[in-house]
Amino acid sequence: MEKITEFLPTIIGALFLIVIWFVIRKILGALSDKINNAESYKEDTLRVLEEIRDELKELNKKNSSRQS
């Protein structure tokens, strides 16, 4: 029993470090997901804006050919 009590602080310290490690991994994973989602949102927004620009160019060409 005395040997277990000698190693108890070491075991508790190791468990504490493991818990801290998993919490930090979880936080960093969440941050990474947010960054990736922001980048994909940016790409999607740019794609939509490019499509709108192309449609506006086509409409402008059609309107300018009608007026000529």
C-alpha positions in Angstrom: 0.0 0.0 0.0 2.9 2.3 0.8 4.3 1.8 -2.7 1.0 2.8 -4.3 0.9 6.0 -2.3 4.5 6.8 -3.3 3.5 6.6 -7.0 0.2 8.3 -6.6 1.4 11.9 -7.2 3.3 10.8 -10.3 0.2 8.9 -11.6 -2.1 11.9 -10.9 0.4 14.3 -12.6 0.6 12.1 -15.7 -3.2 11.8 -15.9 -3.4 15.6 -15.5 -1.0 16.1 -18.4 -2.9 13.7 -20.6 -6.2 15.5 -19.9 -4.5 18.9 -20.7 -3.1 17.4 -23.9 -6.6 16.2 -25.1 -8.2 19.6 -24.2 -5.5 21.5 -26.2 -5.9 19.1 -29.1 -9.7 19.6 -29.1 -9.3 23.4 -29.0 -6.7 23.4 -31.8 -8.9 21.1 -33.9 -11.9 23.4 -33.5 -9.8 26.4 -34.5 -8.5 24.5 -37.5 -12.0 23.7 -38.6 -13.1 27.3 -38.2 -10.2 28.4 -40.4 -10.9 25.8 -43.0 -14.6 26.7 -43.1 -13.7 30.4 -43.5 -11.5 29.6 -46.4 -14.1 27.5 -48.1 -16.7 30.2 -47.5 -14.3 32.7 -49.1 -13.8 30.4 -52.1 -17.6 29.9 -52.5 -18.2 33.6 -52.3 -15.6 34.3 -54.9 -17.1 31.7 -57.2 -20.5 33.2 -56.9 -19.2 36.7 -57.5 -17.4 35.5 -60.6 -20.6 33.9 -61.9 -22.5 37.1 -61.3 -19.8 39.1 -63.1 -20.0 36.8 -66.1 -23.8 37.0 -66.3 -23.6 40.8 -66.0 -21.1 40.9 -68.9 -23.4 38.7 -71.0 -26.4 41.0 -70.3 -24.3 44.0 -71.1 -23.3 42.5 -74.4 -27.0 41.7 -75.2 -28.1 45.2 -74.3 -25.4 46.9 -76.3 -26.2 44.8 -79.4 -29.9 45.7 -79.1 -29.2 49.4 -78.9 -26.9 49.4 -82.0 
